[in-house]
Amino acid sequence: MTTLNFTTSEINKNFRIKVYGRKEDGKKVDKLMGVSGILTLIGAELLNKQLQRAFKCMDDKCVCKLRRGLVVTYYVK
């Protein structure tokens, strides 16, 4: 099991995480999620990669598109 490189308080302090697309079971999703929700949805390894990218960007938003159809947007607070 992979652990996160950033703490949940650090992530929540800097970003709002919005997920858009379809889950694995085919249901549509379009909502803000917390760290635990996004962690169960995409996994720790992929979340670490996206968070590193989002912390480097630090513009208005960082959009990460997954091949399975999910779009994860990190809005900077």
C-alpha positions as CSV (number, residue, x, y, z in Angstrom):
1,M,0.0,0.0,0.0
2,T,1.3,3.4,-1.0
3,T,1.0,6.3,1.4
4,L,0.4,9.9,0.4
5,N,3.4,12.3,0.1
6,F,1.3,15.2,1.4
7,T,-0.9,15.4,4.5
8,T,-4.6,15.8,4.1
9,S,-4.6,19.1,6.0
10,E,-2.0,20.4,3.5
11,I,-4.1,19.3,0.5
12,N,-7.3,20.7,1.9
13,K,-5.6,24.0,2.8
14,N,-4.4,24.5,-0.8
15,F,-7.0,22.9,-3.1
16,R,-10.6,22.1,-3.8
17,I,-10.9,18.9,-5.7
18,K,-13.6,18.4,-8.3
19,V,-14.3,15.1,-10.1
20,Y,-16.3,14.9,-13.3
21,G,-17.0,11.8,-15.5
22,R,-18.1,8.2,-14.9
23,K,-17.1,5.9,-12.1
24,E,-16.1,2.3,-12.7
25,D,-19.7,1.1,-12.1
26,G,-20.9,3.5,-14.8
27,K,-22.6,6.1,-12.6
28,K,-22.0,9.7,-13.4
29,V,-20.1,11.9,-10.9
30,D,-19.8,15.7,-10.9
31,K,-19.0,16.9,-7.4
32,L,-16.4,18.2,-5.0
33,M,-14.6,15.5,-3.1
34,G,-12.4,15.3,-0.1
35,V,-9.0,13.5,0.1
36,S,-10.5,10.2,1.3
37,G,-13.1,10.2,-1.5
38,I,-10.6,10.9,-4.3
39,L,-8.2,8.4,-2.7
40,T,-10.8,5.5,-3.0
41,L,-11.7,6.6,-6.5
42,I,-8.2,6.8,-8.2
43,G,-5.8,5.2,-5.7
44,A,-2.8,6.5,-3.8
45,E,-0.1,6.2,-6.5
46,L,-2.1,8.2,-9.1
47,L,-3.1,10.7,-6.5
48,N,0.5,11.4,-5.5
49,K,1.4,12.0,-9.2
50,Q,-1.5,14.4,-9.6
51,L,-0.8,16.3,-6.4
52,Q,2.9,16.8,-7.4
53,R,1.7,18.2,-10.7
54,A,-0.9,20.5,-8.9
55,F,1.6,21.8,-6.4
56,K,4.0,22.7,-9.2
57,C,1.3,24.4,-11.2
58,M,-0.3,26.6,-8.5
59,D,-2.1,28.7,-11.1
60,D,-5.9,29.1,-10.9
61,K,-6.5,25.4,-11.6
62,C,-4.8,22.2,-12.6
63,V,-6.8,19.8,-14.8
64,C,-5.8,16.1,-14.8
65,K,-7.6,13.8,-17.3
66,L,-7.5,10.1,-16.9
67,R,-7.9,7.6,-19.7
68,R,-10.9,5.9,-18.1
69,G,-12.9,9.1,-18.6
70,L,-12.5,10.9,-15.3
71,V,-11.5,14.5,-15.1
72,V,-10.0,15.7,-11.8
73,T,-9.6,19.4,-11.3
74,Y,-7.6,20.9,-8.5
75,Y,-8.7,24.5,-7.8
76,V,-6.2,26.6,-5.9
77,K,-7.7,28.4,-2.9
